[in-house]
Amino acid sequence: MTPRAATTQTPRSRRGRGSKARQSQRYWSQEVTRTSNALDLETGVFTWDDPVRIAQSLKRSAETSTRRKGTPLQSAMSMLNFYINRAGRGLPEKRRQILERAKVELRRAFEGA
């Protein structure tokens, strides 16, 4: 057996911790949330307690937008999913249930359209 060659790599514990480049890459979704102009959403739409109202607002925003790439349903659903995924585990269960119900209402709203 031959001895292992010594490595010159930086220990994992010191690699890139807190570097500016890493932080900006890590929070790309925060930048999208702040600067995206894909849909003009009503202020606080994701904090409302009524799933039907959330769905109606997202539908209205998606249908009036001229900057979307897909169908209005795809655009509205994408925005809702993006918000839910962005919140991650920090999203309270009650809020998650409201937003999941808003998905159902959104599909229903576009079904009748």
Residue pairs with C-beta under 8 A, 6 or more apart in sequence:
16 22
29 82
29 86
30 86
32 82
33 82
33 86
37 67
38 65
38 67
38 68
38 75
38 79
39 58
39 61
39 62
39 65
39 67
39 68
39 75
39 76
39 79
40 61
40 64
40 65
41 57
41 58
41 61
41 79
42 57
42 61
45 54
45 57
45 58
46 54
46 80
46 83
46 99
48 54
48 57
48 98
49 98
51 98
51 99
51 101
51 102
51 104
51 105
52 102
52 105
54 80
54 98
54 99
54 102
54 105
54 106
55 76
55 102
55 103
55 105
55 106
55 108
55 109
56 105
56 109
58 76
58 79
58 80
58 102
58 106
59 72
59 76
59 106
59 109
59 110
59 113
61 76
61 79
62 68
62 72
62 73
62 75
62 76
62 79
63 72
65 72
65 75
68 74
68 75
69 75
70 78
72 110
73 106
73 107
73 110
76 106
76 110
77 103
77 106
77 107
80 99
80 102
80 103
80 106
81 103
83 99
84 91
84 96
84 99
84 100
87 95
87 96
91 99
